[in-house]
Amino acid sequence: MSNRLKKLKEEILELADVQKAKRDLSFFKTGKGEYGEGDQFLGIAVPILRKLARQYEKEERDEGSSGGELAVVEKLLYSKYNEERLLGLMILSGRFEKAGGERKKEEEIYDFYLRHIGRVNNWNLVDFSARSIVGRYLRDKDREILREWGRTENLWLRRIGIVATHCFIKENEFEDTLQIAEILLNDKEDLIHKAVGWMLREVGKMDEAVLKKFLKKYQKLMPRTMLRYAIERLTVEDKERFMKGIYR
């Protein structure tokens, strides 16, 4: 273990909160047969992890590192603790941002992420990295891989596929979101229903007419949770009509 990684892990352990960790075990569904089965927590809040990531990056710059070494990130991703994996993704995302659009550096980071994507295995890890790494990288590239992920049996890949489209939504590009939403209409997982509904709601923030057109077509087929998430920002009257499947 490198000195830098050892120091970072010591700082993480000092920040552990046993009571919060117990709550997180329940919140992230870590029991037998649940989606987060076996995941472990230290009870560290996200803002604290963000501060640690910034501190790590500053120390690296002060030492004159080029930022190319990803061994520390890799070690964090293979931690049993959720917060350490999230910290690794935060550092990786920071590297991507600092690449400043340089294609070779962005590609190296994206490829590293894909090689270790199996460690992105809870919804908080997915929701952070799908947007800050995957969506950013694919913003000017072919996005067929997201549709492929939408068709896999892997819950986390399916969620990455839909959540990554948030980056495109913010640029008024809705086609990917709507196509992947169609693929996931019959998904059995509540986590996917929530993610799809969330992204559809984001589409509605940008263009309510586009959202309503999609919902009008699928209002009777969508899982109720997905539909409820999607219509959160609509009027009470529209919500009622969509929930009853009678919107015209």
N, C-alpha and C positions, 0 to 999 in steps of 0.2 A: 504494500500500500504506500503510495507516494505521501510525502509530508503534507502536501496541499490537501489531498483527500482526507488524510488522518485528521488534520486540523478542522476541516469542514464537518466531518462526522462528529467530532467532539462538540462543536458548536451546536449541531443539530440536537444531539442528545441532551445538552444543557437546556434546550428550549422545550423539551417534551413536557406535556401536560397529561398526566394519567387520567384525570376525569374526562377531559375532552376526548382522549383516545378511546375511552369506553363508549362515549356517545357516538363517535365516528364509526365504530365497529357495527353499530346498529344502523346508522344512517346510510352507510354504504353497503348494506346487505351482505355481510361477510359470513353468515351462517351456512351450515351444510345445505347444499342444493340451491343456494341463492347465487345471484350473478357475481358477487364479489367474494365468493367462498375462499377462505384462507388468507385474504388480504389482511395486512397488519398496519396499525397506525401508531403514531407517536403523539398525536394531539397537537399539531402545530398549525396555526392559521395561515391561510394563503398570503396575506400581506407580509407576514414575517418571512415566509419562504421567498417572496419577491425581493425583500431587502437582502436576504442572504445571497441570492443570485447576483444582485447588483454589486454586493461587496466582493463576491468571488471574481467577477469580471474586472472590477477596479484593481484588485490585487494582482490579477494576471497582467493587466496593462502596465501597472507600476513595475512589474518584474521584466517587462519588455517582451512578453510572450507574443508570438504571432497569432495565437488563437487557433492554430491548426490542430493542436493535440486534443483528441476527444476521449482519451482514456478515462479521465475523471467522470465525464458524462456517462460513459459506458458502465462504469462501476456503479454509479448512482442508479441507472436504469435497471440493474440487476439486483438491487436491494429488495429485501422482503418488505420494507416499509414504503407505503404509498407516498408519503411526503418526500422521501428521498428520490423516488422515481419522478415525482412532479418537479422537484428542484432540478433534476437532470434535464427535463424537458424545458424548463424555464431558461437554463443556461444555453441549451441548444437553440432555442428561439431567439435569444439575445445574439447569438453568433449569426443567425440568419439575417437578423435586422441589420447588423453591422456590415454584412456582406455588401449592402448598398446597391443591390441589383447586379452585382458581378456574377454572371451566369455560372462560371466554374465553381465558385465558392458555394453558391446556393445549391447547385447540383450535388456537391460533395455532402452537404448537410442533409439534404433530402434523401440521398442514397443511404446515408448512415441511419436516418430515421426508419427507412423501409427495412433495413437489415435487422433492426431491433424493434420492429413494430409489435411483436408479440408481448413486449413489456408494457405496452400502452393498454392496460387491461383493467381499467375501471373508468367510469364515466367522466370523472373529473380530469383524468389524464387525457382522455379522448377529446373532451370539449376544449381544453386548452390547446393541445397540439394540432388538432385538425384544422383549426383556424390560423394559428400563428405560424405553422410550418407547411402543412399540406396545401391549404387554400392559397397561401402566399405564393408558393412555388408554382402551382398550376394556373395562376391567374392569366398567363399568356401562353399556355400550352394546351395540348390535347388532354381532355379530362375523362377519357373513357375508363380509366382505372377506377374512378369513383362509382361508375355504374357496375363495373365488375365486382367491386366490394359490396355493392348493394344486393348482389345476388348470391353472396357467399353464405355459408352456415355460421360464420364467425360473427358473433354479436358485436364485438368491438369494431371490426372492419366495416360492418354495415353502418354503425353509428358514425364512424369517421367519414364514410362516404357522403352522408347527408349533411353533417355539421360543417364539413370543409367548404360547402357551397355558400356559407355565410359571407365569405370574402367576395364572391361574385354578386351576391344580392346587393351588397353595398355599392356596387358599380352598376346597378340597374340591369344586371344580367340574371334572368330568372329561369332560363331553359333547363339548366342542369338541375336546379332544385326541384322543379316540377317533374322532370323525367325520373329522377331518383325517388321522389315521393310516390310516383305511380308504381315503381318497382316494389316499394315497401308497403303498399296499401294493405296487403294481406299478411304482413309480418305478425308473429305471435307474441313478440316481446314488448312489454310496456315501455321499456327504455327507448325502443325505437319509435313507438307511438308518440312519446313525448318529444323526441328529437325532431321528428318530421313535423309535428304540429308547431313546434317552436320555429323551425325554418320557414314554414308557410306563414306564420305570423309576421316574421321579418319581411317576407315578400310583401305582405299587406301594408306594412309601414311605408314601403317605398311606392307601392302601386296597389291600392285597394281593389281596383277593377280586375287586375290580374288574379288576385287571391279569390275574389268572388266567382270568377269564371271557372277556376279550378274546383272550388268547393261545390258549385252548382252541379258540376258533372259527377262528383264523387260523394256528395253529402250522404247518400244512403248506404254507401259501401265502406266509408272510413270508420275505423275503430273510434268509439266515443271519446276516448282520451285524446287521440290525435285531433279530432274535430274541435274539442273544447279548447285545446291549446291554440289552434289556428284562429279561432274566432274571438279570442280574448279582447281585442281592441275594437270590435265592431259594435254597432248600436244594439241595445237590448232587443229591439224588434228583429233585427237581422239574426242575432244569436238564436232567438227562439225559433225562427223559421228554419234555420240550418239544422238545429238539433232535432226538429221534427221531420226534416227531410222534405220540406215543402217550399224551399226558396225558389222563386221563379225569376 
